């Protein structure tokens, strides 16, 4: 590989990483600002969590919760909070899918990444494959 080829590959990697940084910053801001609210099945309470699953609000609807034993009420709060956190996590993971779509120039593997680690591996693989193709074409 020539020095020019190395410099081109490095420039491509820097550009790809800058794209990732910009898109991931946008996703991070959306996650920080998001809120997820879940109600229990009997609509006795609702739990709101922030984008990272932190408890933001707990609201009791009506007086039906008063008929619950303390242990039952505690279990209802914990269960509903867990459901809200799972939903917030699902939204955050969907954001990773959005990140992959924002980076369409990096190939379908980047768009299909299910985690940040998979996304980075995909970017490195795509840029490395492009460099290897260029080396083969230059040698031919």
The first five atom37 places (N, CA, C, CB, O) and aatype in JSON, in Angstrom:
{
  "aatype": [20, 20, 20, 20, 20, 20, 20, 20, 20, 20, 20, 20, 20, 20, 20, 20, 20, 20, 20, 20, 20, 20, 20, 20, 20, 20, 20, 20, 20, 20, 20, 20, 20, 20, 20, 20, 20, 20, 20, 20, 20, 20, 20, 20, 20, 20, 20, 20, 20, 20, 20, 20, 20, 20, 20, 20, 20, 20, 20, 20, 20, 20, 20, 20, 20, 20, 20, 20, 20, 20, 20, 20, 20, 20, 20, 20, 20, 20, 20, 20, 20, 20, 20, 20, 20, 20, 20, 20, 20, 20, 20, 20, 20, 20, 20, 20, 20, 20, 20, 20, 20, 20, 20, 20, 20, 20, 20, 20, 20, 20, 20, 20, 20, 20, 20, 20, 20, 20, 20, 20, 20, 20, 20, 20, 20, 20, 20, 20, 20, 20, 20, 20, 20, 20, 20, 20, 20, 20, 20, 20],
  "atom_mask": [
    [1, 1, 1, 1, 1],
    [1, 1, 1, 1, 1],
    [1, 1, 1, 1, 1],
    [1, 1, 1, 1, 1],
    [1, 1, 1, 1, 1],
    [1, 1, 1, 1, 1],
    [1, 1, 1, 1, 1],
    [1, 1, 1, 1, 1],
    [1, 1, 1, 1, 1],
    [1, 1, 1, 1, 1],
    [1, 1, 1, 1, 1],
    [1, 1, 1, 1, 1],
    [1, 1, 1, 1, 1],
    [1, 1, 1, 1, 1],
    [1, 1, 1, 1, 1],
    [1, 1, 1, 1, 1],
    [1, 1, 1, 1, 1],
    [1, 1, 1, 1, 1],
    [1, 1, 1, 1, 1],
    [1, 1, 1, 1, 1],
    [1, 1, 1, 1, 1],
    [1, 1, 1, 1, 1],
    [1, 1, 1, 1, 1],
    [1, 1, 1, 1, 1],
    [1, 1, 1, 1, 1],
    [1, 1, 1, 1, 1],
    [1, 1, 1, 1, 1],
    [1, 1, 1, 1, 1],
    [1, 1, 1, 1, 1],
    [1, 1, 1, 1, 1],
    [1, 1, 1, 1, 1],
    [1, 1, 1, 1, 1],
    [1, 1, 1, 1, 1],
    [1, 1, 1, 1, 1],
    [1, 1, 1, 1, 1],
    [1, 1, 1, 1, 1],
    [1, 1, 1, 1, 1],
    [1, 1, 1, 1, 1],
    [1, 1, 1, 1, 1],
    [1, 1, 1, 1, 1],
    [1, 1, 1, 1, 1],
    [1, 1, 1, 1, 1],
    [1, 1, 1, 1, 1],
    [1, 1, 1, 1, 1],
    [1, 1, 1, 1, 1],
    [1, 1, 1, 1, 1],
    [1, 1, 1, 1, 1],
    [1, 1, 1, 1, 1],
    [1, 1, 1, 1, 1],
    [1, 1, 1, 1, 1],
    [1, 1, 1, 1, 1],
    [1, 1, 1, 1, 1],
    [1, 1, 1, 1, 1],
    [1, 1, 1, 1, 1],
    [1, 1, 1, 1, 1],
    [1, 1, 1, 1, 1],
    [1, 1, 1, 1, 1],
    [1, 1, 1, 1, 1],
    [1, 1, 1, 1, 1],
    [1, 1, 1, 1, 1],
    [1, 1, 1, 1, 1],
    [1, 1, 1, 1, 1],
    [1, 1, 1, 1, 1],
    [1, 1, 1, 1, 1],
    [1, 1, 1, 1, 1],
    [1, 1, 1, 1, 1],
    [1, 1, 1, 1, 1],
    [1, 1, 1, 1, 1],
    [1, 1, 1, 1, 1],
    [1, 1, 1, 1, 1],
    [1, 1, 1, 1, 1],
    [1, 1, 1, 1, 1],
    [1, 1, 1, 1, 1],
    [1, 1, 1, 1, 1],
    [1, 1, 1, 1, 1],
    [1, 1, 1, 1, 1],
    [1, 1, 1, 1, 1],
    [1, 1, 1, 1, 1],
    [1, 1, 1, 1, 1],
    [1, 1, 1, 1, 1],
    [1, 1, 1, 1, 1],
    [1, 1, 1, 1, 1],
    [1, 1, 1, 1, 1],
    [1, 1, 1, 1, 1],
    [1, 1, 1, 1, 1],
    [1, 1, 1, 1, 1],
    [1, 1, 1, 1, 1],
    [1, 1, 1, 1, 1],
    [1, 1, 1, 1, 1],
    [1, 1, 1, 1, 1],
    [1, 1, 1, 1, 1],
    [1, 1, 1, 1, 1],
    [1, 1, 1, 1, 1],
    [1, 1, 1, 1, 1],
    [1, 1, 1, 1, 1],
    [1, 1, 1, 1, 1],
    [1, 1, 1, 1, 1],
    [1, 1, 1, 1, 1],
    [1, 1, 1, 1, 1],
    [1, 1, 1, 1, 1],
    [1, 1, 1, 1, 1],
    [1, 1, 1, 1, 1],
    [1, 1, 1, 1, 1],
    [1, 1, 1, 1, 1],
    [1, 1, 1, 1, 1],
    [1, 1, 1, 1, 1],
    [1, 1, 1, 1, 1],
    [1, 1, 1, 1, 1],
    [1, 1, 1, 1, 1],
    [1, 1, 1, 1, 1],
    [1, 1, 1, 1, 1],
    [1, 1, 1, 1, 1],
    [1, 1, 1, 1, 1],
    [1, 1, 1, 1, 1],
    [1, 1, 1, 1, 1],
    [1, 1, 1, 1, 1],
    [1, 1, 1, 1, 1],
    [1, 1, 1, 1, 1],
    [1, 1, 1, 1, 1],
    [1, 1, 1, 1, 1],
    [1, 1, 1, 1, 1],
    [1, 1, 1, 1, 1],
    [1, 1, 1, 1, 1],
    [1, 1, 1, 1, 1],
    [1, 1, 1, 1, 1],
    [1, 1, 1, 1, 1],
    [1, 1, 1, 1, 1],
    [1, 1, 1, 1, 1],
    [1, 1, 1, 1, 1],
    [1, 1, 1, 1, 1],
    [1, 1, 1, 1, 1],
    [1, 1, 1, 1, 1],
    [1, 1, 1, 1, 1],
    [1, 1, 1, 1, 1],
    [1, 1, 1, 1, 1],
    [1, 1, 1, 1, 1],
    [1, 1, 1, 1, 1],
    [1, 1, 1, 1, 1],
    [1, 1, 1, 1, 1],
    [1, 1, 1, 1, 1]
  ],
  "atom_positions": [
    [[0.86, -1.18, 0.0], [0.0, 0.0, 0.0], [0.89, 1.23, 0.0], [-0.97, 0.0, 1.23], [1.89, 1.29, 0.73]],
    [[0.54, 2.19, -0.8], [1.33, 3.41, -0.89], [0.95, 4.36, 0.23], [1.14, 4.08, -2.25], [-0.09, 4.21, 0.87]],
    [[1.82, 5.35, 0.45], [1.53, 6.36, 1.46], [0.25, 7.1, 1.12], [2.7, 7.34, 1.59], [-0.55, 7.4, 2.01]],
    [[0.05, 7.41, -0.16], [-1.17, 8.09, -0.58], [-2.39, 7.24, -0.25], [-1.13, 8.4, -2.09], [-3.4, 7.76, 0.21]],
    [[-2.28, 5.92, -0.48], [-3.39, 5.02, -0.14], [-3.68, 5.03, 1.34], [-3.08, 3.6, -0.59], [-4.84, 5.03, 1.75]],
    [[-2.61, 5.04, 2.16], [-2.79, 5.1, 3.61], [-3.47, 6.4, 4.02], [-1.44, 4.97, 4.33], [-4.35, 6.41, 4.88]],
    [[-3.05, 7.49, 3.39], [-3.64, 8.79, 3.72], [-5.1, 8.85, 3.31], [-2.85, 9.92, 3.04], [-5.93, 9.41, 4.03]],
    [[-5.43, 8.29, 2.17], [-6.83, 8.26, 1.71], [-7.68, 7.42, 2.66], [-6.92, 7.71, 0.27], [-8.79, 7.81, 3.02]],
    [[-7.15, 6.25, 3.05], [-7.88, 5.39, 3.96], [-8.09, 6.08, 5.3], [-7.13, 4.06, 4.15], [-9.18, 6.01, 5.88]],
    [[-7.06, 6.74, 5.79], [-7.17, 7.48, 7.05], [-8.2, 8.6, 6.93], [-5.81, 8.04, 7.46], [-8.98, 8.83, 7.86]],
    [[-8.2, 9.3, 5.82], [-9.18, 10.38, 5.61], [-10.6, 9.82, 5.57], [-8.87, 11.14, 4.29], [-11.52, 10.42, 6.12]],
    [[-10.77, 8.66, 4.93], [-12.09, 8.02, 4.89], [-12.54, 7.63, 6.3], [-12.07, 6.79, 3.97], [-13.69, 7.84, 6.68]],
    [[-11.62, 7.06, 7.06], [-11.96, 6.65, 8.43], [-12.32, 7.86, 9.29], [-10.79, 5.89, 9.07], [-13.26, 7.81, 10.08]],
    [[-11.56, 8.96, 9.14], [-11.88, 10.17, 9.89], [-13.25, 10.72, 9.51], [-10.81, 11.23, 9.67], [-14.03, 11.13, 10.37]],
    [[-13.54, 10.72, 8.22], [-14.84, 11.22, 7.76], [-15.97, 10.34, 8.3], [-14.9, 11.28, 6.22], [-17.0, 10.85, 8.73]],
    [[-15.76, 9.02, 8.27], [-16.78, 8.1, 8.77], [-16.99, 8.3, 10.27], [-16.38, 6.64, 8.48], [-18.12, 8.31, 10.74]],
    [[-15.9, 8.45, 11.0], [-16.03, 8.66, 12.44], [-16.7, 9.99, 12.76], [-14.65, 8.61, 13.1], [-17.45, 10.08, 13.74]],
    [[-16.45, 11.01, 11.97], [-17.11, 12.3, 12.19], [-18.61, 12.17, 11.94], [-16.51, 13.38, 11.27], [-19.42, 12.75, 12.66]],
    [[-18.98, 11.4, 10.9], [-20.4, 11.14, 10.64], [-21.04, 10.44, 11.83], [-20.58, 10.29, 9.37], [-22.13, 10.81, 12.25]],
    [[-20.34, 9.44, 12.37], [-20.85, 8.7, 13.52], [-21.0, 9.63, 14.72], [-19.92, 7.52, 13.87], [-22.01, 9.59, 15.42]],
    [[-20.0, 10.45, 14.95], [-20.03, 11.37, 16.1], [-21.22, 12.33, 15.98], [-18.71, 12.17, 16.18], [-21.95, 12.53, 16.95]],
    [[-21.41, 12.9, 14.82], [-22.51, 13.85, 14.63], [-23.87, 13.17, 14.83], [-22.43, 14.47, 13.22], [-24.74, 13.68, 15.54]],
    [[-24.02, 12.01, 14.19], [-25.31, 11.3, 14.3], [-25.53, 10.81, 15.73], [-25.35, 10.1, 13.32], [-26.65, 10.89, 16.24]],
    [[-24.49, 10.3, 16.39], [-24.68, 9.79, 17.76], [-24.97, 10.93, 18.74], [-23.43, 9.02, 18.21], [-25.72, 10.73, 19.69]],
    [[-24.4, 12.1, 18.52], [-24.72, 13.26, 19.36], [-26.2, 13.61, 19.24], [-23.85, 14.48, 18.98], [-26.86, 13.93, 20.22]],
    [[-26.71, 13.55, 18.0], [-28.12, 13.83, 17.77], [-29.0, 12.81, 18.5], [-28.43, 13.83, 16.25], [-30.0, 13.18, 19.11]],
    [[-28.64, 11.53, 18.43], [-29.4, 10.47, 19.11], [-29.32, 10.66, 20.62], [-28.87, 9.07, 18.7], [-30.33, 10.54, 21.31]],
    [[-28.14, 10.97, 21.14], [-27.96, 11.19, 22.58], [-28.86, 12.3, 23.09], [-26.51, 11.5, 22.89], [-29.49, 12.17, 24.14]],
    [[-28.91, 13.41, 22.34], [-29.79, 14.53, 22.73], [-31.25, 14.09, 22.76], [-29.62, 15.72, 21.75], [-31.99, 14.43, 23.69]],
    [[-31.66, 13.33, 21.75], [-33.04, 12.85, 21.72], [-33.35, 11.95, 22.91], [-33.31, 12.09, 20.42], [-34.42, 12.05, 23.5]],
    [[-32.41, 11.07, 23.25], [-32.62, 10.16, 24.38], [-32.72, 10.96, 25.67], [-31.47, 9.13, 24.48], [-33.61, 10.7, 26.49]],
    [[-31.82, 11.93, 25.87], [-31.85, 12.74, 27.09], [-33.18, 13.48, 27.23], [-30.71, 13.75, 27.08], [-33.68, 13.64, 28.35]],
    [[-33.76, 13.91, 26.14], [-35.0, 14.69, 26.18], [-36.25, 13.82, 26.21], [-35.05, 15.62, 24.99], [-37.34, 14.32, 26.49]],
    [[-36.11, 12.55, 25.91], [-37.3, 11.69, 25.81], [-37.84, 11.32, 27.18], [-36.97, 10.43, 25.02], [-37.12, 11.29, 28.18]],
    [[-39.11, 11.03, 27.2], [-39.8, 10.56, 28.4], [-40.74, 9.45, 27.97], [-40.57, 11.72, 29.13], [-41.35, 9.52, 26.9]],
    [[-40.85, 8.45, 28.79], [-41.72, 7.31, 28.51], [-42.65, 7.13, 29.69], [-40.9, 6.02, 28.24], [-42.21, 7.05, 30.84]],
    [[-43.95, 7.06, 29.41], [-44.94, 6.87, 30.46], [-45.68, 5.56, 30.22], [-45.93, 8.07, 30.52], [-46.12, 5.27, 29.11]],
    [[-45.82, 4.77, 31.28], [-46.52, 3.49, 31.22], [-47.54, 3.45, 32.36], [-45.53, 2.28, 31.32], [-47.25, 3.86, 33.48]],
    [[-48.74, 2.96, 32.04], [-49.78, 2.76, 33.07], [-49.91, 1.28, 33.36], [-51.15, 3.35, 32.61], [-49.71, 0.45, 32.47]],
    [[-50.24, 0.96, 34.58], [-50.49, -0.45, 34.9], [-51.81, -0.87, 34.26], [-50.51, -0.68, 36.45], [-52.59, -0.03, 33.82]],
    [[-52.06, -2.17, 34.23], [-53.24, -2.69, 33.52], [-54.56, -2.15, 34.06], [-53.26, -4.2, 33.61], [-55.49, -1.88, 33.29]],
    [[-54.63, -2.0, 35.36], [-55.88, -1.52, 35.98], [-55.95, 0.0, 36.05], [-56.03, -2.11, 37.37], [-56.89, 0.54, 36.63]],
    [[-54.99, 0.68, 35.49], [-54.95, 2.15, 35.43], [-54.98, 2.79, 36.82], [-56.11, 2.66, 34.61], [-55.6, 3.84, 37.01]],
    [[-54.31, 2.16, 37.77], [-54.23, 2.73, 39.11], [-53.08, 3.71, 39.23], [-54.08, 1.63, 40.15], [-53.14, 4.66, 40.02]],
    [[-52.02, 3.49, 38.44], [-50.89, 4.4, 38.5], [-50.17, 4.43, 37.16], [-49.93, 4.0, 39.62], [-50.27, 3.51, 36.35]],
    [[-49.45, 5.51, 36.96], [-48.58, 5.6, 35.78], [-47.19, 6.02, 36.25], [-49.16, 6.62, 34.71], [-47.04, 6.76, 37.23]],
    [[-46.2, 5.52, 35.53], [-44.8, 5.81, 35.84], [-44.18, 6.43, 34.6], [-44.03, 4.51, 36.27], [-44.33, 5.93, 33.49]],
    [[-43.48, 7.54, 34.81], [-42.76, 8.19, 33.72], [-41.27, 8.12, 34.03], [-43.22, 9.69, 33.53], [-40.83, 8.45, 35.13]],
    [[-40.51, 7.67, 33.03], [-39.05, 7.62, 33.17], [-38.43, 8.46, 32.07], [-38.53, 6.16, 33.11], [-39.02, 8.68, 31.01]],
    [[-37.21, 8.93, 32.34], [-36.45, 9.67, 31.35], [-35.84, 8.72, 30.33], [-35.36, 10.52, 32.01], [-36.01, 7.5, 30.42]],
    [[-35.13, 9.27, 29.39], [-34.56, 8.49, 28.29], [-33.57, 7.43, 28.71], [-33.91, 9.39, 27.35], [-33.34, 6.48, 27.97]],
    [[-32.98, 7.58, 29.89], [-32.03, 6.58, 30.37], [-32.64, 5.72, 31.47], [-30.77, 7.26, 30.88], [-31.93, 5.01, 32.18]],
    [[-33.96, 5.78, 31.6], [-34.67, 4.93, 32.54], [-34.81, 5.48, 33.95], [-33.99, 3.64, 32.62], [-35.32, 4.79, 34.83]],
    [[-34.36, 6.72, 34.17], [-34.46, 7.29, 35.51], [-35.9, 7.67, 35.81], [-33.54, 8.52, 35.65], [-36.61, 8.18, 34.95]],
    [[-36.33, 7.41, 37.04], [-37.7, 7.71, 37.45], [-37.91, 9.22, 37.44], [-37.99, 7.13, 38.85], [-37.18, 9.96, 38.09]],
    [[-38.92, 9.67, 36.69], [-39.19, 11.1, 36.57], [-40.5, 11.49, 37.24], [-39.23, 11.5, 35.1], [-40.64, 12.59, 37.77]],
    [[-41.46, 10.56, 37.22], [-42.77, 10.9, 37.77], [-43.54, 9.63, 38.11], [-43.58, 11.76, 36.78], [-43.45, 8.63, 37.41]],
    [[-44.29, 9.7, 39.2], [-45.15, 8.6, 39.64], [-46.51, 9.22, 39.94], [-44.56, 7.84, 40.89], [-46.62, 10.08, 40.81]],
    [[-47.54, 8.77, 39.23], [-48.86, 9.37, 39.38], [-49.88, 8.29, 39.73], [-49.28, 10.13, 38.1], [-49.98, 7.28, 39.04]],
    [[-50.64, 8.52, 40.79], [-51.72, 7.62, 41.16], [-53.02, 8.16, 40.58], [-51.83, 7.46, 42.72], [-53.29, 9.35, 40.66]],
    [[-53.81, 7.26, 39.99], [-55.08, 7.65, 39.37], [-56.22, 7.1, 40.22], [-55.17, 7.12, 37.89], [-56.36, 5.88, 40.38]],
    [[-57.01, 7.98, 40.76], [-58.12, 7.56, 41.61], [-57.62, 7.07, 42.96], [-58.93, 6.47, 40.93], [-56.5, 7.36, 43.37]],
    [[-58.49, 6.32, 43.63], [-58.17, 5.83, 44.97], [-58.0, 4.32, 45.02], [-59.25, 6.24, 45.94], [-57.81, 3.76, 46.1]],
    [[-58.06, 3.64, 43.87], [-58.01, 2.18, 43.85], [-56.71, 1.64, 44.47], [-58.14, 1.67, 42.42], [-56.71, 0.54, 45.04]],
    [[-55.64, 2.39, 44.37], [-54.37, 1.93, 44.94], [-54.45, 1.78, 46.45], [-53.25, 2.9, 44.57], [-53.67, 1.03, 47.03]],
    [[-55.38, 2.48, 47.09], [-55.51, 2.43, 48.55], [-56.02, 1.07, 49.03], [-56.46, 3.52, 49.02], [-55.83, 0.71, 50.19]],
    [[-56.65, 0.33, 48.13], [-57.17, -0.99, 48.49], [-56.07, -2.05, 48.47], [-58.29, -1.38, 47.54], [-56.29, -3.18, 48.9]],
    [[-54.91, -1.7, 47.99], [-53.8, -2.66, 47.91], [-53.05, -2.71, 49.24], [-52.84, -2.29, 46.76], [-52.9, -1.71, 49.93]],
    [[-52.58, -3.91, 49.57], [-51.7, -4.05, 50.73], [-50.37, -3.38, 50.39], [-51.5, -5.57, 51.11], [-50.02, -3.28, 49.21]],
    [[-49.64, -2.92, 51.38], [-48.38, -2.24, 51.11], [-47.45, -3.04, 50.19], [-47.67, -1.95, 52.41], [-46.83, -2.47, 49.29]],
    [[-47.34, -4.34, 50.41], [-46.46, -5.16, 49.57], [-46.97, -5.21, 48.13], [-46.35, -6.59, 50.14], [-46.18, -5.19, 47.19]],
    [[-48.31, -5.27, 47.96], [-48.89, -5.28, 46.61], [-48.64, -3.96, 45.9], [-50.4, -5.57, 46.67], [-48.32, -3.93, 44.71]],
    [[-48.79, -2.86, 46.63], [-48.56, -1.54, 46.04], [-47.07, -1.4, 45.64], [-48.96, -0.42, 47.05], [-46.76, -0.9, 44.56]],
    [[-46.19, -1.83, 46.51], [-44.77, -1.77, 46.2], [-44.46, -2.6, 44.96], [-43.93, -2.27, 47.4], [-43.71, -2.15, 44.08]],
    [[-45.02, -3.8, 44.87], [-44.8, -4.66, 43.7], [-45.34, -4.0, 42.43], [-45.46, -6.04, 43.9], [-44.71, -4.07, 41.38]],
    [[-46.51, -3.36, 42.53], [-47.09, -2.68, 41.37], [-46.19, -1.54, 40.9], [-48.5, -2.14, 41.72], [-45.99, -1.35, 39.7]],
    [[-45.65, -0.78, 41.84], [-44.77, 0.32, 41.48], [-43.49, -0.21, 40.82], [-44.41, 1.16, 42.73], [-43.07, 0.3, 39.78]],
    [[-42.89, -1.22, 41.41], [-41.65, -1.78, 40.87], [-41.89, -2.37, 39.48], [-41.08, -2.85, 41.82], [-41.1, -2.15, 38.56]],
    [[-42.98, -3.12, 39.33], [-43.28, -3.77, 38.04], [-43.57, -2.72, 36.95], [-44.5, -4.72, 38.19], [-43.07, -2.84, 35.84]],
    [[-44.35, -1.71, 37.27], [-44.69, -0.69, 36.29], [-43.46, 0.14, 35.93], [-45.82, 0.22, 36.82], [-43.28, 0.52, 34.77]],
    [[-42.62, 0.43, 36.91], [-41.38, 1.15, 36.65], [-40.47, 0.32, 35.75], [-40.66, 1.5, 37.98], [-39.85, 0.85, 34.83]],
    [[-40.38, -0.98, 36.01], [-39.58, -1.86, 35.16], [-40.07, -1.87, 33.73], [-39.59, -3.27, 35.71], [-39.26, -1.84, 32.8]],
    [[-41.38, -1.9, 33.54], [-41.95, -1.88, 32.2], [-41.62, -0.56, 31.5], [-43.47, -2.08, 32.26], [-41.27, -0.55, 30.32]],
    [[-41.73, 0.55, 32.23], [-41.4, 1.86, 31.64], [-39.93, 1.92, 31.26], [-41.74, 3.0, 32.63], [-39.59, 2.47, 30.21]],
    [[-39.06, 1.37, 32.1], [-37.63, 1.37, 31.78], [-37.34, 0.51, 30.55], [-36.82, 0.85, 32.99], [-36.52, 0.89, 29.71]],
    [[-38.0, -0.63, 30.44], [-37.82, -1.48, 29.26], [-38.25, -0.75, 28.0], [-38.62, -2.79, 29.41], [-37.59, -0.84, 26.96]],
    [[-39.35, -0.03, 28.08], [-39.84, 0.73, 26.93], [-38.86, 1.85, 26.56], [-41.22, 1.31, 27.22], [-38.62, 2.1, 25.39]],
    [[-38.31, 2.52, 27.58], [-37.31, 3.58, 27.32], [-36.07, 2.97, 26.67], [-36.92, 4.31, 28.64], [-35.5, 3.56, 25.76]],
    [[-35.66, 1.8, 27.13], [-34.5, 1.11, 26.55], [-34.78, 0.73, 25.1], [-34.14, -0.15, 27.38], [-33.91, 0.86, 24.24]],
    [[-36.0, 0.25, 24.84], [-36.38, -0.11, 23.47], [-36.3, 1.11, 22.55], [-37.8, -0.71, 23.43], [-35.82, 1.01, 21.42]],
    [[-36.77, 2.26, 23.05], [-36.69, 3.49, 22.26], [-35.24, 3.89, 22.0], [-37.42, 4.63, 22.98], [-34.9, 4.32, 20.9]],
    [[-34.39, 3.74, 23.01], [-32.98, 4.09, 22.85], [-32.32, 3.17, 21.82], [-32.23, 3.99, 24.19], [-31.53, 3.64, 20.99]],
    [[-32.63, 1.88, 21.85], [-32.07, 0.95, 20.87], [-32.59, 1.25, 19.47], [-32.39, -0.5, 21.25], [-31.88, 1.07, 18.49]],
    [[-33.83, 1.71, 19.38], [-34.36, 2.11, 18.08], [-33.55, 3.29, 17.56], [-35.86, 2.48, 18.17], [-33.38, 3.44, 16.35]],
    [[-33.06, 4.13, 18.46], [-32.21, 5.25, 18.07], [-30.92, 4.78, 17.42], [-31.89, 6.1, 19.27], [-30.41, 5.44, 16.52]],
    [[-30.4, 3.64, 17.87], [-29.2, 3.09, 17.24], [-29.53, 2.69, 15.81], [-28.66, 1.87, 18.04], [-28.71, 2.87, 14.91]],
    [[-30.74, 2.15, 15.59], [-31.17, 1.83, 14.23], [-31.25, 3.09, 13.38], [-32.53, 1.12, 14.24], [-30.88, 3.08, 12.2]],
    [[-31.75, 4.18, 13.99], [-31.8, 5.46, 13.28], [-30.39, 5.93, 12.93], [-32.52, 6.53, 14.13], [-30.16, 6.48, 11.85]],
    [[-29.47, 5.71, 13.84], [-28.09, 6.1, 13.61], [-27.55, 5.37, 12.39], [-27.22, 5.82, 14.85], [-26.88, 5.96, 11.54]],
    [[-27.82, 4.07, 12.31], [-27.38, 3.29, 11.15], [-27.99, 3.81, 9.86], [-27.73, 1.83, 11.32], [-27.31, 3.86, 8.84]],
    [[-29.26, 4.2, 9.9], [-29.91, 4.74, 8.7], [-29.3, 6.08, 8.3], [-31.42, 4.9, 8.95], [-29.19, 6.4, 7.12]],
    [[-28.91, 6.88, 9.3], [-28.27, 8.17, 9.02], [-26.92, 8.0, 8.34], [-28.1, 8.97, 10.31], [-26.42, 8.91, 7.69]],
    [[-26.34, 6.82, 8.5], [-25.01, 6.56, 7.97], [-25.08, 5.63, 6.77], [-24.12, 5.95, 9.05], [-24.27, 4.71, 6.64]],
    [[-26.05, 5.86, 5.9], [-26.28, 5.0, 4.75], [-25.07, 4.78, 3.86], [-27.37, 5.55, 3.94], [-24.96, 3.73, 3.24]],
    [[-24.17, 5.75, 3.79], [-22.99, 5.62, 2.96], [-22.01, 4.58, 3.47], [-22.3, 6.93, 2.85], [-21.06, 4.24, 2.78]],
    [[-22.24, 4.08, 4.67], [-21.32, 3.11, 5.24], [-21.76, 1.68, 5.0], [-21.17, 3.35, 6.72], [-21.12, 0.74, 5.49]],
    [[-22.82, 1.49, 4.27], [-23.23, 0.13, 3.92], [-24.36, -0.38, 4.77], [-22.07, -0.8, 4.03], [-24.66, 0.17, 5.83]],
    [[-24.98, -1.45, 4.3], [-26.15, -2.02, 4.98], [-25.79, -2.62, 6.32], [-26.81, -3.06, 4.11], [-26.63, -2.66, 7.22]],
    [[-24.56, -3.11, 6.49], [-24.17, -3.68, 7.78], [-24.26, -2.62, 8.87], [-22.74, -4.26, 7.7], [-24.68, -2.92, 9.99]],
    [[-23.87, -1.39, 8.57], [-23.97, -0.31, 9.56], [-25.43, -0.01, 9.87], [-23.26, 0.97, 9.05], [-25.78, 0.28, 11.01]],
    [[-26.27, -0.08, 8.86], [-27.68, 0.19, 9.07], [-28.35, -0.9, 9.89], [-28.39, 0.35, 7.74], [-29.34, -0.64, 10.58]],
    [[-27.82, -2.13, 9.83], [-28.43, -3.25, 10.53], [-27.83, -3.47, 11.92], [-28.27, -4.5, 9.72], [-28.24, -4.4, 12.62]],
    [[-26.88, -2.64, 12.32], [-26.21, -2.82, 13.61], [-27.22, -2.72, 14.74], [-25.09, -1.78, 13.79], [-28.07, -1.83, 14.76]],
    [[-27.1, -3.65, 15.69], [-28.0, -3.66, 16.84], [-27.42, -3.02, 18.07], [-28.4, -5.05, 17.15], [-28.12, -2.84, 19.07]],
    [[-26.15, -2.68, 18.02], [-25.49, -2.03, 19.16], [-24.41, -1.11, 18.62], [-24.89, -3.09, 20.14], [-24.04, -1.16, 17.45]],
    [[-23.9, -0.27, 19.51], [-22.84, 0.64, 19.12], [-21.58, -0.13, 18.74], [-22.54, 1.63, 20.26], [-20.88, 0.25, 17.8]],
    [[-21.29, -1.21, 19.45], [-20.12, -2.03, 19.12], [-20.23, -2.61, 17.72], [-19.95, -3.17, 20.14], [-19.27, -2.58, 16.95]],
    [[-21.41, -3.14, 17.38], [-21.62, -3.68, 16.04], [-21.47, -2.59, 14.99], [-23.0, -4.32, 15.93], [-20.94, -2.83, 13.9]],
    [[-21.94, -1.39, 15.3], [-21.83, -0.27, 14.36], [-20.37, 0.07, 14.09], [-22.57, 0.95, 14.91], [-19.97, 0.24, 12.94]],
    [[-19.57, 0.17, 15.16], [-18.15, 0.49, 14.99], [-17.45, -0.6, 14.2], [-17.47, 0.69, 16.36], [-16.66, -0.31, 13.31]],
    [[-17.74, -1.88, 14.52], [-17.15, -2.99, 13.77], [-17.51, -2.9, 12.3], [-17.6, -4.34, 14.34], [-16.67, -3.13, 11.43]],
    [[-18.75, -2.56, 12.02], [-19.21, -2.44, 10.64], [-18.49, -1.33, 9.91], [-20.7, -2.2, 10.61], [-18.09, -1.5, 8.76]],
    [[-18.32, -0.19, 10.56], [-17.62, 0.94, 9.94], [-16.18, 0.56, 9.63], [-17.66, 2.18, 10.86], [-15.69, 0.81, 8.52]],
    [[-15.5, -0.03, 10.6], [-14.12, -0.44, 10.39], [-14.04, -1.45, 9.25], [-13.52, -1.03, 11.68], [-13.16, -1.36, 8.4]],
    [[-14.95, -2.41, 9.24], [-14.96, -3.42, 8.17], [-15.2, -2.81, 6.81], [-16.01, -4.47, 8.45], [-14.55, -3.19, 5.83]],
    [[-16.13, -1.88, 6.73], [-16.45, -1.24, 5.45], [-15.27, -0.43, 4.93], [-17.67, -0.34, 5.6], [-14.91, -0.53, 3.75]],
    [[-14.66, 0.36, 5.8], [-13.53, 1.2, 5.38], [-12.33, 0.32, 5.03], [-13.15, 2.21, 6.49], [-11.63, 0.59, 4.05]],
    [[-12.08, -0.73, 5.81], [-10.96, -1.63, 5.54], [-11.16, -2.35, 4.2], [-10.81, -2.66, 6.68], [-10.22, -2.47, 3.42]],
    [[-12.39, -2.83, 3.95], [-12.67, -3.51, 2.68], [-12.46, -2.56, 1.5], [-14.11, -4.05, 2.66], [-11.94, -2.96, 0.46]],
    [[-12.86, -1.3, 1.67], [-12.66, -0.33, 0.59], [-11.18, -0.12, 0.33], [-13.33, 1.02, 0.94], [-10.76, -0.02, -0.83]],
    [[-10.37, -0.06, 1.38], [-8.93, 0.09, 1.23], [-8.3, -1.12, 0.55], [-8.28, 0.32, 2.57], [-7.41, -0.97, -0.28]],
    [[-8.76, -2.32, 0.92], [-8.22, -3.54, 0.3], [-8.59, -3.6, -1.18], [-8.75, -4.79, 1.04], [-7.78, -4.01, -2.01]],
    [[-9.83, -3.2, -1.51], [-10.24, -3.18, -2.93], [-9.37, -2.22, -3.72], [-11.75, -2.79, -3.07], [-8.92, -2.52, -4.82]],
    [[-9.14, -1.05, -3.13], [-8.32, -0.05, -3.81], [-6.9, -0.59, -4.01], [-8.29, 1.27, -3.01], [-6.3, -0.36, -5.06]],
    [[-6.35, -1.31, -3.02], [-5.01, -1.87, -3.15], [-4.96, -2.92, -4.27], [-4.56, -2.49, -1.81], [-4.02, -2.96, -5.05]],
    [[-5.99, -3.77, -4.33], [-6.03, -4.81, -5.38], [-6.14, -4.17, -6.76], [-7.23, -5.79, -5.15], [-5.48, -4.6, -7.7]],
    [[-6.98, -3.14, -6.85], [-7.16, -2.47, -8.15], [-5.88, -1.74, -8.55], [-8.34, -1.47, -8.1], [-5.54, -1.67, -9.73]],
    [[-5.17, -1.19, -7.56], [-3.92, -0.48, -7.86], [-2.81, -1.45, -8.27], [-3.47, 0.34, -6.63], [-1.93, -1.09, -9.05]],
    [[-2.86, -2.68, -7.73], [-1.84, -3.67, -8.05], [-2.08, -4.31, -9.41], [-1.81, -4.75, -6.98], [-1.15, -4.82, -10.04]],
    [[-3.34, -4.26, -9.85], [-3.68, -4.91, -11.14], [-3.3, -4.08, -12.32], [-5.15, -5.19, -11.21], [-3.52, -4.49, -13.46]]
  ]
}
